[in-house]
Amino acid sequence: MSVRENLLDIIKSIQENRILEAFEKYYDDSVVMYEKGDSTNRVGKEANRKAEESFVNNATIHEAKVLKVLVDGNNTAYEMFMDFTYGGNKVAKTQWALQEWKDGKIVKEEFY
């Protein structure tokens, strides 16, 4: 599959509440994830799995709507509106996610 197809599969997985399945399939063991420039506790697949599990276990996604998708070689990005409940609090936000791919896996992801 192409990088674009992989990205679209990740997006579909988010929309279908299969976030952890996509994480296992598409994220490299050495992945580093940044939240607004901060990678604290987000280096390596194991640390990021814990963060993803925490989100999945505490969130109920009501809507995940893709607004834009960009693909340029091994770099991808998407803008998504998400409406969800997290820890009992309702959250509605639009967020950009940027990915760097290597050998069919995400090695770096940044959220803004």
Contacts in CASP RR format, 6 or more apart in sequence:
PFRMAT RR
TARGET T0000
AUTHOR 0000-0000-0000
METHOD contacts of the structure
MODEL  1
MSVRENLLDIIKSIQENRILEAFEKYYDDSVVMYEKGDSTNRVGKEANRK
AEESFVNNATIHEAKVLKVLVDGNNTAYEMFMDFTYGGNKVAKTQWALQE
WKDGKIVKEEFY
1 9 0 8 1.000
3 71 0 8 1.000
3 73 0 8 1.000
3 74 0 8 1.000
3 76 0 8 1.000
3 101 0 8 1.000
3 104 0 8 1.000
4 69 0 8 1.000
4 71 0 8 1.000
4 76 0 8 1.000
6 26 0 8 1.000
6 101 0 8 1.000
6 104 0 8 1.000
7 69 0 8 1.000
7 71 0 8 1.000
7 76 0 8 1.000
7 78 0 8 1.000
7 99 0 8 1.000
8 69 0 8 1.000
9 22 0 8 1.000
9 25 0 8 1.000
9 26 0 8 1.000
10 22 0 8 1.000
10 26 0 8 1.000
11 64 0 8 1.000
11 66 0 8 1.000
11 69 0 8 1.000
11 78 0 8 1.000
11 80 0 8 1.000
13 19 0 8 1.000
13 21 0 8 1.000
13 22 0 8 1.000
14 22 0 8 1.000
14 61 0 8 1.000
14 64 0 8 1.000
14 80 0 8 1.000
15 61 0 8 1.000
15 64 0 8 1.000
17 56 0 8 1.000
17 61 0 8 1.000
19 52 0 8 1.000
19 55 0 8 1.000
19 56 0 8 1.000
20 49 0 8 1.000
20 52 0 8 1.000
20 53 0 8 1.000
20 56 0 8 1.000
23 48 0 8 1.000
23 49 0 8 1.000
23 52 0 8 1.000
26 104 0 8 1.000
26 105 0 8 1.000
26 106 0 8 1.000
27 45 0 8 1.000
27 48 0 8 1.000
27 105 0 8 1.000
27 106 0 8 1.000
27 109 0 8 1.000
28 45 0 8 1.000
28 102 0 8 1.000
28 103 0 8 1.000
28 105 0 8 1.000
28 106 0 8 1.000
28 107 0 8 1.000
29 44 0 8 1.000
29 45 0 8 1.000
30 44 0 8 1.000
30 45 0 8 1.000
30 107 0 8 1.000
31 44 0 8 1.000
31 45 0 8 1.000
31 48 0 8 1.000
31 105 0 8 1.000
31 106 0 8 1.000
31 107 0 8 1.000
31 108 0 8 1.000
31 109 0 8 1.000
32 39 0 8 1.000
32 42 0 8 1.000
32 43 0 8 1.000
32 44 0 8 1.000
32 107 0 8 1.000
32 108 0 8 1.000
32 109 0 8 1.000
33 39 0 8 1.000
33 42 0 8 1.000
33 48 0 8 1.000
33 51 0 8 1.000
33 108 0 8 1.000
33 109 0 8 1.000
33 110 0 8 1.000
33 111 0 8 1.000
34 42 0 8 1.000
34 108 0 8 1.000
34 109 0 8 1.000
34 110 0 8 1.000
34 111 0 8 1.000
35 42 0 8 1.000
35 111 0 8 1.000
36 111 0 8 1.000
36 112 0 8 1.000
37 110 0 8 1.000
41 47 0 8 1.000
41 51 0 8 1.000
42 48 0 8 1.000
42 51 0 8 1.000
55 86 0 8 1.000
58 86 0 8 1.000
58 87 0 8 1.000
59 84 0 8 1.000
59 85 0 8 1.000
59 86 0 8 1.000
59 87 0 8 1.000
60 84 0 8 1.000
60 85 0 8 1.000
61 82 0 8 1.000
61 83 0 8 1.000
61 84 0 8 1.000
62 83 0 8 1.000
62 84 0 8 1.000
62 85 0 8 1.000
63 81 0 8 1.000
63 82 0 8 1.000
63 83 0 8 1.000
63 84 0 8 1.000
64 80 0 8 1.000
64 81 0 8 1.000
64 82 0 8 1.000
64 83 0 8 1.000
65 80 0 8 1.000
65 81 0 8 1.000
65 82 0 8 1.000
66 78 0 8 1.000
66 79 0 8 1.000
66 80 0 8 1.000
67 78 0 8 1.000
67 79 0 8 1.000
67 80 0 8 1.000
67 81 0 8 1.000
67 94 0 8 1.000
68 77 0 8 1.000
68 78 0 8 1.000
68 79 0 8 1.000
69 76 0 8 1.000
69 77 0 8 1.000
69 78 0 8 1.000
70 76 0 8 1.000
70 77 0 8 1.000
70 78 0 8 1.000
74 100 0 8 1.000
74 101 0 8 1.000
74 102 0 8 1.000
75 98 0 8 1.000
75 99 0 8 1.000
75 100 0 8 1.000
75 101 0 8 1.000
76 98 0 8 1.000
76 99 0 8 1.000
76 101 0 8 1.000
77 96 0 8 1.000
77 97 0 8 1.000
77 98 0 8 1.000
77 99 0 8 1.000
78 96 0 8 1.000
78 97 0 8 1.000
79 94 0 8 1.000
79 95 0 8 1.000
79 96 0 8 1.000
80 94 0 8 1.000
80 95 0 8 1.000
80 97 0 8 1.000
81 92 0 8 1.000
81 93 0 8 1.000
81 94 0 8 1.000
82 91 0 8 1.000
82 92 0 8 1.000
82 93 0 8 1.000
82 94 0 8 1.000
82 95 0 8 1.000
83 90 0 8 1.000
83 91 0 8 1.000
83 92 0 8 1.000
84 90 0 8 1.000
84 91 0 8 1.000
84 92 0 8 1.000
85 91 0 8 1.000
95 111 0 8 1.000
95 112 0 8 1.000
96 111 0 8 1.000
96 112 0 8 1.000
97 109 0 8 1.000
97 110 0 8 1.000
97 111 0 8 1.000
98 109 0 8 1.000
98 110 0 8 1.000
98 111 0 8 1.000
98 112 0 8 1.000
99 106 0 8 1.000
99 108 0 8 1.000
99 109 0 8 1.000
100 106 0 8 1.000
100 107 0 8 1.000
100 108 0 8 1.000
100 109 0 8 1.000
101 107 0 8 1.000
END
